């Protein structure tokens, strides 16, 4: 028993920030690693699915984790969906998940304002994911959707700009209709130091095969610059996103695995919370990025180095099956 405990502790520490490729470990070492964590927190986009398609083997791996008795949580910075919508998507794609196992920035943002006994209106730059979660906790908000520039700047300011008097918070998430008028209104509201500035997340961008899609962080940074204020960031890598799981002892950080494809949110969250970390190469960051961070003299870059690496989450399935069947 003592030697087994020693092996498990070694599995938790020997790979710390080494970016060890799990596919290069022996079956016995993988088994030791699987036994070293009881809880799994995973990012969604780029790890479990891409848009409406599950990544090969991802549902099988997560469902096998659950079959092994591990607690499972999906943690996403995507503010465009409510927890209910994310639950439906997960189930439709074959994942065995419950709503209580979904951590989303839209829901967490509404919960944050509710805990503060917020009783004014929210100016929302974002989507229905945010407004529906605000509705669910009884917090009033502005409408979302297009707000285009009408005429010249002088025309807009003199004829069209209308600032409401009951705004107590500006919440910024992903908004495909982001515009100059919205940025101007947000900065104007934030000129009042009593007005809260809340960002769902700061993901900078989403690389596509032939283009770059701006992320919420691009909008947040624009408003941050204009308002000359820093936001309260709700999502990863802020440890607050997992605070309730830790404080309510639903997870033990040292025995929790964080899986992600973006190092400056997912892996950094793991570092900040004391989780074990696994980077998958099916999304944003790749091994070449990790190699740069290993060579860097910047301490913040070192925090982005994961413990372990897999090309994609589904690559872990054969090892899990062996573990469950007792194969050598």
Secondary structure, DSSP 8 states (H G I E B T S, - for coil): -HHHHHHHHHHHHTTTTS-EEGGGS-HHHHHHHHTT-SEEEE--BTTTEETTEE-TTHHHHHHHHHHTT-EEEEEE---SS-HHHHHHHHHHTT----GGGEEEHHHHHHHHHHHTT--SEEEEES-HHHHHHHHHTT--B---S-----SSHHHIIIII----S-EEEEEE---TT--HHHHHHHHHHHTSTTSEEEES----EEEETTEEEE-HHHHHHHHHHHHT---EE-STT-GGGGHHHHHTTSS-GGGEEEEES-IIIIIHHHHHHT-EEEEETTSS--HHHHHHHHH---HHHHTT--SEEESSGGGGHHHHHHHHHT--
